[in-house]
Amino acid sequence: MKKSLIALLLPACCAGQVAASGVPAATHFLVTNDDVQRQDPPSTVSFFAIGQDGALAGPDPVSTGGNGMAGGFFGIDRLVIVVNRDEACVFASNAQSENIAGFDVRERKLTGLFKGTVDDIKLARAGVGLARGGDYLYATFSGSGNIAAFRMRPGCKLDFSGEVHAGGLSGGIAEGLAIRGKLMVVTYGDGSLGSFDVSNGLPVAHDDMRYAPGVREDFNPGAVDITRDGHYAIFGGGATQTEVQVADISSGRLATPTVYKLGPAWGAGSVRLSPDERLLYVSNSAGGRVTAAFFDKSTGKLKKGCTSAPLKGFYKSFTYIGAVATELPSGSGGLLYVPEFDSHGGSRIGILRLGWSNGGCSLSETMDSPARGSSGAALLSIGVYPPRPF
Amino acid sequence: MTRATSRQVLALVACAIHFSSATAQPEDCVERASPNSVVENPPELVASAGSLKVALTMRSQEMMEFPLKVCLLGAANGKIVEAPTLRLDPADELDLSLTNRLTYVASSEQTTATSLAPHDPCTGGATATTSTNIDFDGLEIPTTCHQGESSTTTIENSDPAFHYRFRIPAKHPPGLYWYHPHRLGSATLQLDGGASGILIVGGMEKAHPEVAGLPERILVFRQRLDEDESDTWPPEDYRYSLNFQTISPAEEQWPVIQMKPGVKEFWRVANASAQGFLALQIDYEGIAQPVNLVALDGVPVRTSRSLETIELPPGGRAEFIVNGPALGQKARLIQARFDTGPTGIDNAPRQLAQIVAAPSAREPQALATTGGRGRVFRTTRTMPDNRFVTKVRRMYLAEATNGTMGPARFFLTLEGRRPAAFDPHEPPAVTIHVGAVEDWVIANHSGDIHAFHVLHRHFFLLQGNGEKPAEPELRDTVTVPAWDGVGPYPEVRIRLDFRVPGSAGVFEFQDQISNLAEAGMMARFRVMP
């Protein structure tokens, strides 16, 4: 019943793009990694149909066959949506089981559980982060400190290719991860940043590791996003304000980042460029807010935009927020969806609308925000299909 | 034997015994009280003829498996004892030697100094997780090395005995204090392992004669490491011990406080935990009983008052009179509900001890009258009024976290400055001159509760916990409530009086949650002569 409903809800804007991927056009959905910690039953990913007005209908949970950790780093993606020529897949990590669950979007069925080496069977307390790069899916195992490379195969399956141990300058484990072309950019828990060459699949470290500016003060990088052309890497992290840093990576190496202070809201636990790259969406993870900043993709410069009020129920129903996903894969992305984290399993999804006025912007929750998550969900990572095209 | 006589005996023992001479030195910690047993006061060492000489050795046990014990061993009555209570009167001198023999990290894994010169603990130097020192928390003593200095002093496990020597100021308030490791990078582990003890400055009966002659019960709450702690640090819940007895509701393990039916006792309670916030209630048949509060943080309250709940932040102390239960009455010491904030560690209500009324109960010894050498016991202080205030400073406690379980950074920052974790190599954040009177407003910019603490200086609490005390009380620690996500940040307001001679020095102020102070929630001020 829910799947038939979904078929009716596909926005016209997305149909062509989805059809081109070979995936049936009857899909515009949001999917969550529910990150359920308890052992029985296993954790789930949950699918929500996105209505024409952006409202969410669901959830429709599917077992991941493993267990999550109900929390961890804000700056990692526990879920990625991969669109290939003739199929679309969802990959979701099970941090407690130290594996990755694959799903075929058409069938919404588990395609398999994929592991690294025995070295990775160490409790990934801070989560297992995922990022797609070319034909590979990369995973940061916070228990072992390894970055594993998996070659993607038809049928939403993964073949383990190898892994490297990645440690920061003070031994911090890999945290945020983003890839564009042959360059992988990584943040570490000790405040350092570095990049890798992934042109041959397995990451090879460059000699550009450095501490982010401000790590001796209150900035600790965690999240990272990269512009579509691979010119700039944008870092967010824990701070007592909204601090974002932008580094030029056009040389294939990480240059010293430039610091932008975008407001007093606590932290920038996640950063996500809008599909048109004119906006940067920042999750003020510890402050329960969302900030939008104006981004100039030709110069890499950021300008202050707007910040929402604390989302409804902050510190009453939830304590942190996870990474933003946009409703649409074009323009500013339409509505914003934000996971509202509740470690006790009552997580919800906040829905925000971006408004424009006098050259500025506003962010406010919609009337039907938040939507309820799956039972037991501890949400930090969500995704929308069709995804942003980069 | 009268109390005075027994004190003299113990004092003689304390003066005479050192591990190296009279008492064999053990390799491990001594055995701690078994669960569900009767709670006994800690052993005591009492000053005699104006001085108390103590030798303590810090040891650890069970290097690779938890629970890790870290113990402060001394000698009393020819026996090795753990964490003895030190009793001194104002103007007495304490001469305490501390030998560090912690072994929970293999020497091959230690960071060691490269210099061949003998290590001088006063200069700090290369440190390891087994480095240590002692802070005499709350005592108003000079903050120089060998006295109250505890942020630089670093005693290695290969150093010879390190001597602390100071005199309790003649006008020091009487009350309950505690000693514990305060070395950045290792203090929390050592505290949670059990390395803390009580120091009592005599004379409470001068301020509150109603406690004279009452059985004196000393209760020390500590946090404890569990076997699974390595997987759950920081703990998801507070786990306590009481006078080293495990408190474990899940295993139905509760210390037993035995009292004669209906007896009136003088309880002196310290929260020696690294993180835990206590809200104590004496519960008889499900009803919270009033207790009569006589002192907080080692200072007598001006007027004793009746309370049903005693809130104690980490490091906090309270002294109060308890009326024992009737025979057959179901009685408990409980942790009442206490909100640690939206992102604070769960702090559920629970039973902490059984209280059993028994005619055969062996009451603790009665509080002895102190003094007698013509000393003047100063029991109260007058707060300078608003006319004397020379400056108002605003500061805040804040956190920056990268995830639901960290890594997080913790800051104590003056308003207008960028938050930065405490660095002992940086100059003090605040400079003050002797003669000043300052009001400090401390806000909490986090969803987590904090406990603001000034080392070695008491302050007057003007406003705290959203309430204004009926009369300003001297404290050294105050709870700063968590922000609830709406409206202005919670604040507390305190007054510091630097007019008294001897105010000069460098002092620390910090979150008394030990691991957060170690993670940076700390700063220093310098008082210039």
Interface residues (C-beta under 8 A of the other chain):
Chain A: A70 G71 G72 F73 F74 G75 L123 R125 A126 G127 G172 E175 G189 R216 E217 D218 F219 N220 G222 G237 G238 A239 T240 W266 G267 G269 S285 A286 G288 P310 F314 Y315 K316 T319 Y320 F341 S343 L380
Chain B: D231 P342 T343 A398 E399 A400 T401 N402 G403 T404 M405 P407 A408 R409 F411 R418 P419 A420 A421 H445 G447 W483 D484 G485 V486
